[in-house]
Amino acid sequence: MTTARKPSGDAKIYAYIAAFSAVLYSVLLVAPIVTSQLTTQFNLEASTAGLISSVELGCFSLATIPAFLWLRKANIRWVTLACISLVVVGNVVSAMMTTFSGLLLVRGLTALAAGSITVIILSLSAKASNPSRAYGVFIVCQLGMGAVILFLFPVIYAGRPVAAVYLTLSILAVCCIPFSWCVKGDELRAYPAAAAVGRMTRKVFPFVCALVAVFGFYVALGGVWTFMGQIAVSGGTELSTAATTIGIATLAGVATSLVGMLVGENRWARVFVLAGYAGMAASMFLLFGAPGLARFALAAILFKVAWSWLLPFLLSAVSRVGGPQVMNSTNLMIGSGLATGPLLAGALIDATGGFGAMLTVSLAVLALAVACSLVVMRASSVVPDAGSAVLPDGAADAGLGDAAAEPVSV
């Protein structure tokens, strides 16, 4: 059975995704600014200040675990309102904290609330009639906010206490509250027939490959991108010049993800994903051997463009292979990959005194992600027939006829 979502319904979902993904991920995007300010304000060592980022990213991902219990049962509008209210309060309280330990606790709880909304975003994207476009919106808004933060926040908040950053994040979160009404609340609820279809169509091996693909992708991405500036410096490029180059690469990534969003679901999606992986691999090869400015610039831009292009199409394929909870699990893989990548890369750099081993391991992890992605895309191209399922009145309008996020031609 194929159920087409009304265009107005998709528009509201896109608005919800755009607003919340841009604002909630800004907490992670401002991490470099917050870390440097905390180091000065609380007289911390770099490793201690870095705990803020680790705790926030960890709690962002751990929100997945309780979501297994409520995601298919709760009214997501009220969950969103509750969680965004906690984010607002958490940022205000963070601005008032005078001890680092207290701040650490508050940031963890705030990230847990923000991560719960992210689980909803990913699951709603899978329910859209054009999942690739929905994931494109998800990525475009993150990268767009990242570009704004990269270029404006250091200027605006230079010399100001970290409280100013947290209060700004609180105001941005307040602006998101009206977008909670873009969802009716029952879009993700599991009706009995839909749940049965989801159980019948779940395939264990493709599901495992989907999680490994996403985890491997983010391990490679997080490890290489985190140390991109240091790789540039090793080739004789000034740090300020490297930062500018990375900023240009970020803008290129925004433009690329915008194009991917406009393309949406496409029969060439498998080619798009493989081309993106090839671009990431090529950029990693360019980073070997202490690259000069020209080679580094080419590698940075290619890397950003490649991953920004392939990710919406990969997530769309992933959403079709694992049943109703697949995107909840995917959120955990995203956070775990982003946390593991920099740690693994840093350990390899410290152990070898260079970047060659880190790049080699990242390429190997990326190759594993490619292999798993091929399994996922092959499995997701076979759409099971759910025509025998009979849903309650209103279930189809809520997008629940596609328990495994069945794609609809648009």
N, C-alpha and C positions, 0 to 999 in steps of 0.2 A: 504494500500500500504506500502510495506517495502522497504526501500532503504538502501543498504549497502555502507558504506563509504569505499573508498579505503584505504588500510593499510598505504600508504604514507601520505594520508590526516590526518589520526588519529595521526600518528607519529609527524606531524607538530603541531597539536593541543596540544599534550602532551608536546612538547618542549616549546610552548608558555605558557602553564599553569605552567610548572615547573619553568621557569625563572622568570616570573612575580610574582607568588605566593610566592616564596622564598624571593625575594628582597623586594616586597612591604609590606609584613607582617613583615619584619625585623624592620620596623618603630615602630610597636607595641611591638615587642619582646625586643627591647633595652630600653623600657620604664623604667624599674627599674634602669638601669645605668644612663640614661639621668636625671631622677628625682633626684637622689642623687647628681649628678654633678651640676644641676641647683640650688639645695638648697644651696650649698656652693658658687657657682659663683655669684648668685644674692642675696644672704643672705635672702632666702625665708623661710616661714614656710612650713611644710610638706603639709598642705592642699592646699596652693597656688601653690606649685610646682606640685602637683598632677593634677592641672588644665590642664597641657599639655597633659597628657594621656587622660583625659576626653574629651578635645576638639578634639584631633586626632581621638579617637574612635568614637565620635559623628559624625564628618564630614565624616569619612570613611563610616558610615552607611547612612548618609543623602544623599550621592551620588546616592542612590537608587531613590530618588524622581525625580530629573531631568531626570534620565535614562528612566523613563516611557515614556518620550517624544521622545527621540532620539534612544533608543536601537534597535528598529525594522526598523529604517529608515536610519541611518547613516552608512557610511563606517567605519567599526570597526578598520581597519588598520590605517586610518588617525586619528581616535579618540585616538587610542593607542599611536601613535607618538606624538600627541598634549599633551596628559596627562602625558606621561613619560617625555617629555621635561619640563613640569611644575614641575614635581617631582624633576628633576635634578636642575632646577633653584631654586626651593623652598628650597632644602637642602643647596645649596650654600649660598643663602640669609640668611638662618637660622644661618649659621656659622658666618655671619658677624653682626648679630643683637647685639645691646648693651643694649636694654631695654627688659624687660620681656613682656610687653604688645605688643610690636612689634613682638616679637618672637611668641607669642600666635596667632596672626593674621596670620602670615606666615605659621605656622604649620597647622592651620585649612584649609587654601587654598591648601596646599600641600597634606593633607590627603583627601580632596575632589577629587583631581585629581587621587590619588592612589585608592580611593574607586571606581571611575568610571571604572578603569581597572578591579577591582575585580568583578564588575557586569558582565563584558564581560567574564571573566574567568568562572564564575558559569554558565552562559548561554551557553557558548561553550561546557562545560563539559556535559551538558544535550544533546547536539547535537551529541556527539561522538557515535560511534557504540557500545561502551562499557562504559556507563556512570559511573559505579562503579569504573572501572579502572581509568577513568579521575579524579574522585573525590579523588581516592587514591593517584594519583600523586599530586594533590592539597594539600593534608594533609601531605604526606611524605616530600615534599619540605619545607613546613612550619616548621615541627618538626625538620627536619634536620638542617635547618638554626637556629632554636631555640637552638639546642644542641651546635652548633658552638658558638653562641652568649653567651650561659650560661657558657661555659668553657673557651673561649678565650678573649672575650671582656673585662671582668674585669681585666685581666692581661695586655692586650695591652693598655688599656686606663686609667689605674690607674694613678692618678695625672695629667692627661691631661685635657684641657678645653673641654667643651661640643662641641665646634666647630669641634674638631677632629672626633667625632662620626658622625656629620652631613655631613662632607666632605666625610667620608667613605661611607655613605649611597648614596651620590651623585654619587660617582664613581661606586658603584654597580648598580645604576639606569642606568648609561650610558652603562654599559655592557649589559643591557636588550634591548637596542634599536634595534639591528639587529633581535631580535626575533619577532619584529612587522611584519616582512615579512613572518612569518609562517602562517598568515591568509591572505586570498584573499581580505576580506573586506565586502563581501556580505553574509557571512554565517548566519547572524541573521536577514536579511531583511525579511519582511513579504510580500510574494507574495499573491495576492488576494485569490487564491484557498486555499493556506496553512492557511491564516488567517481565512477563513471560517471554515475549519476543526478544527482549534484551538478553535473557538467559540462554535462549536457543541460539542466538547469533554470535554470542561471545566465543572467540577463538583464542585459546590459551597461548599458543606459540606466537602468533602475530602480536598479541597483546604484550607479551614479554619483550618481543623485539621492538615494539613501539616505545616502551619505557627505556630500554637500553639505547635506542637511537636518540631520544631526547636527552638522556643523561650524557651520553658521549658527545653529542653536539655541544652542549653547554660546558662540559669539561674542557674541550678544545677551545671553545670561544673564550671562556673566562680566563683560562691560563695564558693564552697568547695576548689577548687584548689588555690584560692587566699590566703586562710588562712591555707593552709596545713602546712607551716612552724611553725605557731603559735600553731597549734594543737600538733605538735611534741614537742615543747618547754614545753607545759603544762604537758606533760607526763614525763618530766625530760631529754629529749634529747637536747644535745647542738645544738645551731643554725647552727654552721658550719657542724655538722654531718647531721642535717636535710637537709641542702642545698646539701650536697653530695648525700644523699639518693634520693632527688628530681631529681638531675642530672641523677642518674642511672635509675630512673623511666622514665625520658624523653627519654633516649636511648632505653629503652624497648619499649616505645611508637613508636619510629621511626621504630624499627624492625617489630613491629606488623602492622603498617600501610603499610610497604613495602610488607608484606605478603598479606594483604588485596588488595593492588594494583595489585599484581600478580594473585590473585584469580579472580578479576573482577566480571562481571555479573555471577550470579550463582543461580540455582533453590533453594538453601538453604539460600538465602539472608534473608528471614524472621527469620529463626532460628538464623542466625548470629547476626541480630539486637537485638533480644530478649536476646540472650546470653550476648551480650555486656551490655545491660541494667541491667541484673542480676549481672554481675560483678561490675558495678558501684554501685549498691545498696549494695552488699556485702561489698565492700570497705568502704562505708559510715558507715555501722554498726560496722565495725572494728575500726572506729575512735572515737566511743563513749567511755567515761570514761577514758580520759587521757591515751592514749595508750603508752606503752613502745616502745623502739626502734624496736624490732623485729616485733611487731604488726603494728607499724606505717609504717615500710618498706614494709611489705606485702600489707597494704592498699594502699600506694602511688603507688606502681608498678601495683597492680591490677586495680586501678582507671585509670591510664594512659593507660594501655594496653586495658582496656575495651572500653573506649570512642574512642581511636584511631582505634579500630577494627570496631565498629558499624557505625561510622559516614559516610564513603563512601557509604555503602549500604543504609543507611537512606536517604542521599541526592539523591541518584539515584532513590529511590521510590518517593520522593517528586517531583522530576523533571518531573514525568509522570502524575501528577494529576491536574495541575492547568492552563494549557494553556501556551502560549509563554512567558508570563511575570512572571511565577512562581518563577524562580531563582532570578529575580530582587527583588521580594518581600522577598525572603528568605535571601538575603543579609542584608536587613533591620532588619529581625528577629535575625540574627546572632549578629549584632552589638548591637541591643537593649538588647538581652539576656546577652551578655558579660558585658554591662554597668550596667544592673539591678542586676545581680547576686552578685557582690562584694558589691554594695550599700546595698542591702537587707540583705546579710549575716553580713556585718559590723554593721548595725543597730540592728540586733538580738543579736549579740555578746555584743554590748554596753548595750543593754537593760537588758540582763540576766546575764552578767558577766561570761558567759561560752559558750561552743560550742554545747551543747545538743539541744537547740532550733533551732539553725541554721541548724544542721544536720537533725533534724526532718522535718523542712520546706522544705529543699532541697530534702529529700526523697519523700515528698508529691508532689512537683513540678515534680520530676522525674517520679512518678507514673502517673501523668497527661500526661506527654510526651509519656509514654509507651502506654497508652490508645489511644491517638491520632495517634501514629505511627501504631498501629494495623489497624485503619481505613484507613490510608494512604496506607499501604502495601496491604490491601485487595482490595482497589480501583485500585491501580497501577498494580495489577496482571491481570486485565481485560483490554486488549488492544483493543481500538475501531478500527473498520474497516474504514480506510480512503481511500479505494480503488477507490472510485468514484471521488476523486479529480484529476483534471488535472492541472499539473504545467507547467510553462513556461520552455523553453529549458534552461538547466543549473541549474534549481532549485533543482533537485534531487541530482546533484553532489555537491551542496552547503549544502546538508543536510536539505533542507527545506520541504521535503516531510513528515517530522515528526513534525508537528507544535506543538504537545504536547510532544515532545521528545520521540517518539515511539521507544521502544527498538528493537534492531536487534540482532539476534542470531549470536554469533561469535565463 
